[in-house]
């Protein structure tokens, strides 16, 4: 009797999970593939980077931005040095001759989110109508800025989320991260396609400067270490339900690198998960909890199989259904990013993702963690 009840609940959760994934796939398919228009963009843009101890990569990011195919008089690049202890500020200063502006963040009081403070300071100094945030370790092609700006001009959005992907992986662990990260990016894009924006990534995010001030910036979420992207997205979507778009253009992709080891990966994902308790949209919270419960039920079947091997038969069916749903969804996303070869890792990711979701769901919403050499909560 217990077997029937437990397995029936698990199978219902599995069907719900698969249904949700297929729903997100429909959202992705609603997003048209976008190519920048031939006419010259007219929007003045301020690109903001909050940087801390990024001496190894920030020059590459600056060089990519300086090479953008965009009217020079309409672009400004502002880098906020967040108390770096390496040569980050010196490198940025060297690019002052190219018009790059450096702001040195010098906070006397301890903050839980230096990044939000850095972005706010930069926006107060910015001249552009459209704010675009990216990270100090990102790379982009020469049509990146033009793609986002022309997409914004064509649709008159208040906020534009754009794709992010990992690249130059050095191990199977990093390739697994890339596939899992594409799943997250795809979910965020798909939620926008379905008209219910839920997530985005601050490494490639644009929004109107006047909207930032209209909504009070990060007020109300400034106590969290993370959330300069997702939680602000929720503020914009609440005020302007149709005002958020996703720039589904290969030219708009920003590239960054995966974490080199499990310790750094866990720290990153705990930081990302820490903001989930502040979601005001109940449907997003419910979906997150439901997915976590589904993964718990999967692991429970693995444990109960040591008592009754019939649970393992049910587990096999659950894993198969989970794999099929994720494959169909990720097939579209990997085609877009031209990384279909990563799908061969999906059978492994489908399994280990269960343990990852269970752990991060708990660890990300409890306790403290280290980020950028700081202890935050």
Secondary structure as UniProt FT lines:
FT   HELIX           2..30
FT   STRAND          45..51
FT   TURN            55..57
FT   HELIX           58..66
FT   HELIX           72..74
FT   STRAND          75..82
FT   HELIX           88..94
FT   HELIX           95..98
FT   STRAND          101..105
FT   HELIX           114..125
FT   STRAND          130..134
FT   TURN            136..137
FT   STRAND          139..140
FT   TURN            142..143
FT   HELIX           144..155
FT   STRAND          159..162
FT   STRAND          164..166
FT   HELIX           172..193
FT   TURN            194..195
FT   HELIX           202..204
FT   STRAND          205..208
FT   HELIX           209..214
FT   TURN            215..223
FT   TURN            228..229
FT   HELIX           230..239
FT   TURN            241..242
FT   STRAND          244..247
FT   HELIX           250..252
FT   STRAND          254..256
FT   HELIX           262..273
FT   TURN            274..275
FT   HELIX           276..278
FT   HELIX           282..304
FT   TURN            305..307
FT   HELIX           310..337
FT   HELIX           340..345
FT   HELIX           346..363
FT   TURN            364..365
FT   STRAND          369..371
FT   TURN            372..373
FT   STRAND          374..376
//
